[in-house]
Amino acid sequence: MQTWLKTILLGVSLSLASGLTMAAGHLEGEHKEQSKQGAYFISPLHQATVAQKVQVEMGIHGMKVRQAGTLVEGTGHHHLIIDGAFVPQGEAVPKDARHIHFGKGQTSTSINLSPGKHTLTLQFADGYHQSYGEHASQSIEVMVKD
């Protein structure tokens, strides 16, 4: 009888522990999803080896892509910075050969890079090209093969 009782108690304990672990994981997962905000690369991936013509796919968490020209809260568009860092919050993203604007709301592009190591930074900005800052950016490194 004691063995039977121990088995039941062990089963109940394991069930409770499993349920608590699942609940904790579920809450942690929700928290992680809610805290995600900002631009991210769908492709290429960090430290990928790529051809000189690179297909870039861009995504955004917590905001919506919208064409430039008007300010709408929670929206903006992507900017790709080649071999540079994020633009501080509130500053306008420059428009030059290193700072590519996607003001029509594009989420993919193809760029040509010279062989070697490059840093790509994705920066999300509002309708007037003012940066949402570091939390709305992501930088990756790629190695471009000959």
Summary of the structure (lengths in Angstrom):
residues: 146
radius of gyration: 22.6
end to end distance: 74.4
largest distance: 80.4
contacts: 418
relative contact order: 0.22
helix: 25%
strand: 40%
